[in-house]
Amino acid sequence: MKNDMQFEKITNNWYKRATVRYTPRIKIPSYSSDELIFPIERSTICEHPLVKGLGKDGISYILTQSAYQFLYGVGLLETKFVIICCLELLHDRIEGFDNIDKLQALTVLIDEGYHAYVALDYITQMENHSNIKPLLVPETNRNLDATKRVQDKLTKGLHADFLLLAVTLAENTLTNELATIGRESDLTKTFIQLMKDHVLDEGRHSSYFVSLMKKRWPQLPTDIQKLFCDILPEFLDDFLSVDMGRKFEHEVLSSAGLSQKQVEKVIEETNEKFVKNKFDEIKKTKERLYRLLKVMGIMNT
């Protein structure tokens, strides 16, 4: 009886709230350099006098490239990370879950496929409206790379279980990031709407993966629990790492029209603030993730 009620609640909740079920397509009505397409606070270089000297169009170009990178990163996280984890659970490569858990995995899979679709649709619209082509189309990101580096050190039988743990942490981080960006009042309305729609699903996904880890962790043998706990500190450092060489910013500044000497000057003179902002962000994220690990019972090990 309890399972029947749980099944009905979960299924009805998804049909009622999943954005894929009812959200109209987000369309960019126009594209103007007067509108912010990405938070300027997340692009330290835009505060430099040489970058301000590029004018509204120059700053708009840099923020557009930053938006492309962010949206491509979200798409990668969904299609190469979260969806893969759901498939592992559905096909019993992560043990210990029933049909209700699998049904929810399918809802997440559908939601995440839709989010990736919306992100690519938005990128395509941005490109068509602005005539600004993406400088880089990434094939991977820090979440994927950090997880793969750990999996390369583990026996294959542990890959799926560690993936579940990594996805649980990533979903929490992404939900917080989307919610933060969605609160930026100066951004274009369509970009804010994109973030708000996404976070409606991500909050539910984050809670779902936490519930899976709470269920799965006690099922793992003690030696595997200890192994994962030993790995976690280094994994989190890798997972939350920042490109201190600032390769993307070098490339976008050069593409925006600055000379190599000017690019180096901008990078050098904004580096102190860039480093401080990134490390403040990493510190807050780690504190939140360690609280999450405690909630899931993992810190007890």
C-alpha positions as YAML, in Angstrom:
chain: A
units: angstrom
residues:
- id: 1
  name: MET
  ca: [0.00, 0.00, 0.00]
- id: 2
  name: LYS
  ca: [2.80, 2.40, 0.91]
- id: 3
  name: ASN
  ca: [4.57, 1.70, -2.38]
- id: 4
  name: ASP
  ca: [1.34, 2.32, -4.31]
- id: 5
  name: MET
  ca: [0.91, 5.71, -2.66]
- id: 6
  name: GLN
  ca: [4.54, 6.60, -3.27]
- id: 7
  name: PHE
  ca: [4.25, 5.56, -6.90]
- id: 8
  name: GLU
  ca: [1.12, 7.72, -7.42]
- id: 9
  name: LYS
  ca: [2.69, 10.72, -5.68]
- id: 10
  name: ILE
  ca: [5.91, 10.57, -7.69]
- id: 11
  name: THR
  ca: [4.17, 10.03, -11.02]
- id: 12
  name: ASN
  ca: [1.53, 12.72, -10.48]
- id: 13
  name: ASN
  ca: [4.18, 15.15, -9.30]
- id: 14
  name: TRP
  ca: [6.22, 14.68, -12.47]
- id: 15
  name: TYR
  ca: [3.20, 15.06, -14.76]
- id: 16
  name: LYS
  ca: [2.22, 18.20, -12.90]
- id: 17
  name: ARG
  ca: [5.59, 19.93, -12.52]
- id: 18
  name: ALA
  ca: [8.08, 18.75, -15.16]
- id: 19
  name: THR
  ca: [8.90, 21.68, -17.43]
- id: 20
  name: VAL
  ca: [9.02, 19.39, -20.48]
- id: 21
  name: ARG
  ca: [5.30, 18.82, -19.98]
- id: 22
  name: TYR
  ca: [4.06, 22.40, -20.14]
- id: 23
  name: THR
  ca: [6.74, 25.03, -20.80]
- id: 24
  name: PRO
  ca: [6.39, 26.90, -24.10]
- id: 25
  name: ARG
  ca: [9.50, 27.30, -26.23]
- id: 26
  name: ILE
  ca: [11.76, 30.11, -25.07]
- id: 27
  name: LYS
  ca: [12.35, 32.39, -28.05]
- id: 28
  name: ILE
  ca: [14.76, 35.30, -28.21]
- id: 29
  name: PRO
  ca: [12.67, 38.25, -29.47]
- id: 30
  name: SER
  ca: [15.73, 40.35, -30.35]
- id: 31
  name: TYR
  ca: [19.43, 40.61, -29.70]
- id: 32
  name: SER
  ca: [21.01, 43.88, -28.65]
- id: 33
  name: SER
  ca: [24.38, 44.83, -27.20]
- id: 34
  name: ASP
  ca: [22.40, 46.97, -24.72]
- id: 35
  name: GLU
  ca: [21.10, 43.79, -23.05]
- id: 36
  name: LEU
  ca: [23.20, 41.55, -20.82]
- id: 37
  name: ILE
  ca: [23.07, 37.96, -22.03]
- id: 38
  name: PHE
  ca: [25.26, 36.65, -19.17]
- id: 39
  name: PRO
  ca: [26.13, 38.00, -15.67]
- id: 40
  name: ILE
  ca: [28.90, 40.57, -16.03]
- id: 41
  name: GLU
  ca: [30.02, 39.74, -12.47]
- id: 42
  name: ARG
  ca: [31.05, 36.30, -13.73]
- id: 43
  name: SER
  ca: [33.39, 37.86, -16.26]
- id: 44
  name: THR
  ca: [36.08, 39.74, -14.34]
- id: 45
  name: ILE
  ca: [37.78, 40.88, -17.55]
- id: 46
  name: CYS
  ca: [34.77, 43.07, -18.48]
- id: 47
  name: GLU
  ca: [35.70, 45.46, -15.66]
- id: 48
  name: HIS
  ca: [39.10, 46.26, -17.14]
- id: 49
  name: PRO
  ca: [39.51, 49.67, -18.91]
- id: 50
  name: LEU
  ca: [40.91, 48.04, -22.07]
- id: 51
  name: VAL
  ca: [37.82, 45.85, -22.34]
- id: 52
  name: LYS
  ca: [35.48, 48.74, -21.55]
- id: 53
  name: GLY
  ca: [37.25, 50.56, -24.36]
- id: 54
  name: LEU
  ca: [35.85, 47.97, -26.77]
- id: 55
  name: GLY
  ca: [32.42, 49.51, -26.16]
- id: 56
  name: LYS
  ca: [29.04, 47.84, -25.75]
- id: 57
  name: ASP
  ca: [29.53, 45.58, -28.77]
- id: 58
  name: GLY
  ca: [32.88, 44.31, -27.46]
- id: 59
  name: ILE
  ca: [31.53, 43.52, -24.00]
- id: 60
  name: SER
  ca: [28.42, 41.95, -25.54]
- id: 61
  name: TYR
  ca: [30.68, 39.72, -27.66]
- id: 62
  name: ILE
  ca: [32.61, 38.53, -24.58]
- id: 63
  name: LEU
  ca: [29.43, 37.86, -22.57]
- id: 64
  name: THR
  ca: [27.85, 36.03, -25.51]
- id: 65
  name: GLN
  ca: [30.87, 33.72, -25.71]
- id: 66
  name: SER
  ca: [30.64, 33.18, -21.93]
- id: 67
  name: ALA
  ca: [26.95, 32.28, -22.28]
- id: 68
  name: TYR
  ca: [27.79, 29.79, -25.04]
- id: 69
  name: GLN
  ca: [30.39, 28.12, -22.83]
- id: 70
  name: PHE
  ca: [28.01, 27.92, -19.88]
- id: 71
  name: LEU
  ca: [25.15, 26.46, -21.92]
- id: 72
  name: TYR
  ca: [27.40, 23.94, -23.69]
- id: 73
  name: GLY
  ca: [28.69, 22.92, -20.26]
- id: 74
  name: VAL
  ca: [25.15, 22.36, -19.01]
- id: 75
  name: GLY
  ca: [24.36, 20.25, -22.08]
- id: 76
  name: LEU
  ca: [27.46, 18.12, -21.55]
- id: 77
  name: LEU
  ca: [26.60, 17.57, -17.90]
- id: 78
  name: GLU
  ca: [23.14, 16.37, -18.87]
- id: 79
  name: THR
  ca: [23.88, 14.20, -21.90]
- id: 80
  name: LYS
  ca: [27.26, 12.72, -20.93]
- id: 81
  name: PHE
  ca: [26.81, 12.53, -17.17]
- id: 82
  name: VAL
  ca: [23.32, 12.56, -15.66]
- id: 83
  name: ILE
  ca: [21.58, 10.64, -18.46]
- id: 84
  name: ILE
  ca: [24.38, 8.03, -18.46]
- id: 85
  name: CYS
  ca: [23.90, 7.57, -14.71]
- id: 86
  name: CYS
  ca: [20.14, 7.10, -15.17]
- id: 87
  name: LEU
  ca: [20.78, 4.46, -17.82]
- id: 88
  name: GLU
  ca: [23.19, 2.63, -15.52]
- id: 89
  name: LEU
  ca: [20.48, 2.51, -12.84]
- id: 90
  name: LEU
  ca: [17.76, 1.44, -15.30]
- id: 91
  name: HIS
  ca: [19.88, -1.46, -16.54]
- id: 92
  name: ASP
  ca: [20.82, -2.63, -13.02]
- id: 93
  name: ARG
  ca: [24.48, -1.69, -13.28]
- id: 94
  name: ILE
  ca: [23.84, 0.18, -10.02]
- id: 95
  name: GLU
  ca: [22.16, -2.32, -7.74]
- id: 96
  name: GLY
  ca: [19.59, -1.98, -4.99]
- id: 97
  name: PHE
  ca: [16.81, 0.01, -6.65]
- id: 98
  name: ASP
  ca: [13.20, -0.87, -7.39]
- id: 99
  name: ASN
  ca: [10.79, 0.06, -10.18]
- id: 100
  name: ILE
  ca: [9.74, 3.29, -8.47]
- id: 101
  name: ASP
  ca: [13.38, 4.43, -8.46]
- id: 102
  name: LYS
  ca: [13.67, 3.38, -12.10]
- id: 103
  name: LEU
  ca: [10.52, 5.27, -13.09]
- id: 104
  name: GLN
  ca: [12.00, 8.40, -11.54]
- id: 105
  name: ALA
  ca: [15.25, 7.76, -13.39]
- id: 106
  name: LEU
  ca: [13.25, 7.80, -16.63]
- id: 107
  name: THR
  ca: [11.63, 11.12, -15.71]
- id: 108
  name: VAL
  ca: [15.08, 12.59, -15.04]
- id: 109
  name: LEU
  ca: [16.37, 11.18, -18.33]
- id: 110
  name: ILE
  ca: [13.47, 12.82, -20.22]
- id: 111
  name: ASP
  ca: [13.88, 16.13, -18.35]
- id: 112
  name: GLU
  ca: [17.63, 16.26, -18.95]
- id: 113
  name: GLY
  ca: [17.27, 15.44, -22.64]
- id: 114
  name: TYR
  ca: [14.80, 18.32, -22.87]
- id: 115
  name: HIS
  ca: [17.14, 20.70, -21.01]
- id: 116
  name: ALA
  ca: [19.95, 19.84, -23.42]
- id: 117
  name: TYR
  ca: [17.54, 20.49, -26.31]
- id: 118
  name: VAL
  ca: [16.51, 23.88, -24.88]
- id: 119
  name: ALA
  ca: [20.15, 24.86, -24.29]
- id: 120
  name: LEU
  ca: [21.14, 24.03, -27.88]
- id: 121
  name: ASP
  ca: [18.00, 25.73, -29.21]
- id: 122
  name: TYR
  ca: [18.92, 28.87, -27.25]
- id: 123
  name: ILE
  ca: [22.54, 28.76, -28.46]
- id: 124
  name: THR
  ca: [21.33, 28.44, -32.07]
- id: 125
  name: GLN
  ca: [18.94, 31.37, -31.66]
- id: 126
  name: MET
  ca: [21.70, 33.50, -30.09]
- id: 127
  name: GLU
  ca: [24.02, 32.70, -32.98]
- id: 128
  name: ASN
  ca: [21.35, 33.50, -35.59]
- id: 129
  name: HIS
  ca: [20.30, 36.78, -33.97]
- id: 130
  name: SER
  ca: [23.77, 38.07, -33.08]
- id: 131
  name: ASN
  ca: [25.85, 36.61, -35.95]
- id: 132
  name: ILE
  ca: [28.40, 35.72, -33.25]
- id: 133
  name: LYS
  ca: [29.66, 32.17, -33.71]
- id: 134
  name: PRO
  ca: [30.87, 30.17, -30.69]
- id: 135
  name: LEU
  ca: [34.67, 30.28, -30.41]
- id: 136
  name: LEU
  ca: [34.85, 26.86, -28.78]
- id: 137
  name: VAL
  ca: [32.44, 23.94, -28.66]
- id: 138
  name: PRO
  ca: [33.70, 21.89, -25.69]
- id: 139
  name: GLU
  ca: [33.59, 18.11, -25.75]
- id: 140
  name: THR
  ca: [34.07, 17.71, -22.02]
- id: 141
  name: ASN
  ca: [34.11, 19.67, -18.76]
- id: 142
  name: ARG
  ca: [35.64, 19.53, -15.30]
- id: 143
  name: ASN
  ca: [32.86, 17.31, -13.85]
- id: 144
  name: LEU
  ca: [33.31, 14.67, -16.55]
- id: 145
  name: ASP
  ca: [37.10, 14.81, -16.47]
- id: 146
  name: ALA
  ca: [37.39, 14.60, -12.67]
- id: 147
  name: THR
  ca: [35.01, 11.62, -12.55]
- id: 148
  name: LYS
  ca: [36.84, 9.81, -15.35]
- id: 149
  name: ARG
  ca: [40.17, 10.28, -13.59]
- id: 150
  name: VAL
  ca: [38.76, 8.56, -10.50]
- id: 151
  name: GLN
  ca: [37.08, 5.78, -12.51]
- id: 152
  name: ASP
  ca: [40.39, 5.08, -14.29]
- id: 153
  name: LYS
  ca: [41.85, 4.17, -10.88]
- id: 154
  name: LEU
  ca: [38.91, 1.97, -9.83]
- id: 155
  name: THR
  ca: [37.96, -1.52, -10.93]
- id: 156
  name: LYS
  ca: [35.24, -1.45, -13.59]
- id: 157
  name: GLY
  ca: [32.66, -2.89, -11.19]
- id: 158
  name: LEU
  ca: [32.85, 0.29, -9.09]
- id: 159
  name: HIS
  ca: [32.50, 2.78, -11.95]
- id: 160
  name: ALA
  ca: [28.69, 3.02, -11.85]
- id: 161
  name: ASP
  ca: [28.50, 3.45, -8.07]
- id: 162
  name: PHE
  ca: [31.08, 6.21, -8.10]
- id: 163
  name: LEU
  ca: [29.25, 7.83, -11.02]
- id: 164
  name: LEU
  ca: [26.09, 7.95, -8.89]
- id: 165
  name: LEU
  ca: [27.99, 9.71, -6.11]
- id: 166
  name: ALA
  ca: [29.60, 12.17, -8.54]
- id: 167
  name: VAL
  ca: [26.27, 12.96, -10.25]
- id: 168
  name: THR
  ca: [24.61, 13.56, -6.87]
- id: 169
  name: LEU
  ca: [27.27, 16.17, -6.03]
- id: 170
  name: ALA
  ca: [27.13, 17.70, -9.51]
- id: 171
  name: GLU
  ca: [23.34, 18.07, -9.49]
- id: 172
  name: ASN
  ca: [23.49, 19.94, -6.20]
- id: 173
  name: THR
  ca: [26.19, 22.25, -7.55]
- id: 174
  name: LEU
  ca: [24.34, 22.91, -10.81]
- id: 175
  name: THR
  ca: [21.04, 23.62, -9.04]
- id: 176
  name: ASN
  ca: [22.73, 26.25, -6.89]
- id: 177
  name: GLU
  ca: [24.50, 27.81, -9.89]
- id: 178
  name: LEU
  ca: [21.33, 28.00, -11.98]
- id: 179
  name: ALA
  ca: [19.37, 29.50, -9.08]
- id: 180
  name: THR
  ca: [22.06, 32.14, -8.53]
- id: 181
  name: ILE
  ca: [22.13, 33.18, -12.19]
- id: 182
  name: GLY
  ca: [18.32, 33.15, -12.35]
- id: 183
  name: ARG
  ca: [18.24, 35.84, -9.65]
- id: 184
  name: GLU
  ca: [20.29, 38.29, -11.76]
- id: 185
  name: SER
  ca: [17.83, 41.11, -12.47]
- id: 186
  name: ASP
  ca: [19.99, 42.84, -15.11]
- id: 187
  name: LEU
  ca: [20.00, 39.91, -17.55]
- id: 188
  name: THR
  ca: [17.72, 39.55, -20.56]
- id: 189
  name: LYS
  ca: [14.31, 38.20, -19.57]
- id: 190
  name: THR
  ca: [14.68, 35.16, -21.82]
- id: 191
  name: PHE
  ca: [17.96, 34.09, -20.22]
- id: 192
  name: ILE
  ca: [16.50, 34.51, -16.72]
- id: 193
  name: GLN
  ca: [13.49, 32.44, -17.81]
- id: 194
  name: LEU
  ca: [15.82, 29.77, -19.18]
- id: 195
  name: MET
  ca: [17.57, 29.50, -15.79]
- id: 196
  name: LYS
  ca: [14.35, 29.57, -13.75]
- id: 197
  name: ASP
  ca: [12.68, 26.86, -15.86]
- id: 198
  name: HIS
  ca: [15.73, 24.66, -15.58]
- id: 199
  name: VAL
  ca: [16.10, 25.06, -11.82]
- id: 200
  name: LEU
  ca: [12.46, 23.95, -11.32]
- id: 201
  name: ASP
  ca: [13.47, 20.49, -12.52]
- id: 202
  name: GLU
  ca: [17.00, 20.48, -11.11]
- id: 203
  name: GLY
  ca: [15.84, 20.98, -7.54]
- id: 204
  name: ARG
  ca: [13.70, 17.85, -7.88]
- id: 205
  name: HIS
  ca: [16.54, 15.95, -9.57]
- id: 206
  name: SER
  ca: [18.98, 16.93, -6.84]
- id: 207
  name: SER
  ca: [16.64, 15.61, -4.12]
- id: 208
  name: TYR
  ca: [16.12, 12.40, -6.11]
- id: 209
  name: PHE
  ca: [19.83, 11.63, -6.38]
- id: 210
  name: VAL
  ca: [20.34, 12.38, -2.70]
- id: 211
  name: SER
  ca: [17.59, 9.84, -1.90]
- id: 212
  name: LEU
  ca: [19.34, 7.28, -4.14]
- id: 213
  name: MET
  ca: [22.67, 7.78, -2.36]
- id: 214
  name: LYS
  ca: [21.00, 7.48, 1.05]
- id: 215
  name: LYS
  ca: [19.63, 4.14, -0.08]
- id: 216
  name: ARG
  ca: [22.75, 2.89, -1.87]
- id: 217
  name: TRP
  ca: [25.48, 3.93, 0.60]
- id: 218
  name: PRO
  ca: [24.56, 1.48, 3.41]
- id: 219
  name: GLN
  ca: [24.42, -1.32, 0.81]
- id: 220
  name: LEU
  ca: [28.07, -0.82, -0.18]
- id: 221
  name: PRO
  ca: [30.66, -3.02, 1.57]
- id: 222
  name: THR
  ca: [32.63, -1.22, 4.28]
- id: 223
  name: ASP
  ca: [35.89, -1.41, 2.33]
- id: 224
  name: ILE
  ca: [34.26, 0.25, -0.69]
- id: 225
  name: GLN
  ca: [32.77, 2.97, 1.52]
- id: 226
  name: LYS
  ca: [36.23, 3.63, 2.95]
- id: 227
  name: LEU
  ca: [37.79, 3.66, -0.52]
- id: 228
  name: PHE
  ca: [35.27, 6.23, -1.78]
- id: 229
  name: CYS
  ca: [35.77, 8.38, 1.33]
- id: 230
  name: ASP
  ca: [39.53, 8.31, 0.83]
- id: 231
  name: ILE
  ca: [39.04, 9.42, -2.78]
- id: 232
  name: LEU
  ca: [36.53, 12.21, -2.09]
- id: 233
  name: PRO
  ca: [38.80, 15.07, -0.89]
- id: 234
  name: GLU
  ca: [41.08, 14.85, -3.93]
- id: 235
  name: PHE
  ca: [38.08, 14.32, -6.21]
- id: 236
  name: LEU
  ca: [36.36, 17.47, -4.89]
- id: 237
  name: ASP
  ca: [39.52, 19.50, -5.45]
- id: 238
  name: ASP
  ca: [39.65, 18.23, -9.03]
- id: 239
  name: PHE
  ca: [35.88, 18.50, -9.54]
- id: 240
  name: LEU
  ca: [35.86, 22.16, -8.44]
- id: 241
  name: SER
  ca: [39.17, 23.14, -10.02]
- id: 242
  name: VAL
  ca: [39.58, 26.29, -12.09]
- id: 243
  name: ASP
  ca: [41.73, 26.87, -15.16]
- id: 244
  name: MET
  ca: [44.24, 29.23, -13.57]
- id: 245
  name: GLY
  ca: [45.84, 29.76, -16.98]
- id: 246
  name: ARG
  ca: [42.51, 31.31, -18.07]
- id: 247
  name: LYS
  ca: [42.77, 29.86, -21.58]
- id: 248
  name: PHE
  ca: [39.20, 30.74, -22.56]
- id: 249
  name: GLU
  ca: [39.63, 34.39, -21.56]
- id: 250
  name: HIS
  ca: [42.88, 34.63, -23.51]
- id: 251
  name: GLU
  ca: [41.11, 33.38, -26.61]
- id: 252
  name: VAL
  ca: [37.99, 35.50, -26.27]
- id: 253
  name: LEU
  ca: [39.97, 38.69, -25.65]
- id: 254
  name: SER
  ca: [42.13, 38.06, -28.72]
- id: 255
  name: SER
  ca: [39.04, 37.33, -30.78]
- id: 256
  name: ALA
  ca: [37.41, 40.55, -29.49]
- id: 257
  name: GLY
  ca: [40.22, 42.58, -31.06]
- id: 258
  name: LEU
  ca: [42.85, 43.12, -28.36]
- id: 259
  name: SER
  ca: [46.53, 42.67, -29.15]
- id: 260
  name: GLN
  ca: [48.51, 39.92, -27.43]
- id: 261
  name: LYS
  ca: [50.19, 42.53, -25.21]
- id: 262
  name: GLN
  ca: [46.80, 43.98, -24.25]
- id: 263
  name: VAL
  ca: [45.40, 40.53, -23.53]
- id: 264
  name: GLU
  ca: [48.26, 39.76, -21.15]
- id: 265
  name: LYS
  ca: [47.77, 43.11, -19.43]
- id: 266
  name: VAL
  ca: [44.05, 42.47, -18.88]
- id: 267
  name: ILE
  ca: [44.68, 38.96, -17.56]
- id: 268
  name: GLU
  ca: [47.48, 40.10, -15.26]
- id: 269
  name: GLU
  ca: [45.62, 43.09, -13.85]
- id: 270
  name: THR
  ca: [42.39, 41.18, -13.19]
- id: 271
  name: ASN
  ca: [44.04, 38.03, -11.86]
- id: 272
  name: GLU
  ca: [43.92, 38.92, -8.17]
- id: 273
  name: LYS
  ca: [40.16, 39.48, -8.25]
- id: 274
  name: PHE
  ca: [39.63, 36.45, -10.52]
- id: 275
  name: VAL
  ca: [41.48, 34.17, -8.08]
- id: 276
  name: LYS
  ca: [39.71, 35.61, -5.03]
- id: 277
  name: ASN
  ca: [36.26, 35.22, -6.62]
- id: 278
  name: LYS
  ca: [36.95, 31.64, -7.71]
- id: 279
  name: PHE
  ca: [38.37, 30.52, -4.38]
- id: 280
  name: ASP
  ca: [35.53, 32.16, -2.43]
- id: 281
  name: GLU
  ca: [33.10, 30.27, -4.69]
- id: 282
  name: ILE
  ca: [34.98, 26.97, -4.25]
- id: 283
  name: LYS
  ca: [35.05, 27.40, -0.45]
- id: 284
  name: LYS
  ca: [31.27, 27.97, -0.29]
- id: 285
  name: THR
  ca: [30.59, 25.05, -2.63]
- id: 286
  name: LYS
  ca: [32.79, 22.68, -0.62]
- id: 287
  name: GLU
  ca: [31.07, 23.66, 2.62]
- id: 288
  name: ARG
  ca: [27.69, 22.97, 1.03]
- id: 289
  name: LEU
  ca: [28.81, 19.64, -0.44]
- id: 290
  name: TYR
  ca: [30.29, 18.46, 2.86]
- id: 291
  name: ARG
  ca: [26.95, 19.24, 4.52]
- id: 292
  name: LEU
  ca: [25.30, 17.18, 1.80]
- id: 293
  name: LEU
  ca: [27.71, 14.28, 2.37]
- id: 294
  name: LYS
  ca: [26.78, 14.40, 6.05]
- id: 295
  name: VAL
  ca: [23.05, 14.30, 5.21]
- id: 296
  name: MET
  ca: [23.65, 11.22, 3.03]
- id: 297
  name: GLY
  ca: [25.46, 9.45, 5.88]
- id: 298
  name: ILE
  ca: [28.79, 9.41, 4.04]
- id: 299
  name: MET
  ca: [30.66, 11.63, 6.54]
- id: 300
  name: ASN
  ca: [29.83, 9.12, 9.27]
- id: 301
  name: THR
  ca: [32.17, 6.67, 7.55]
...
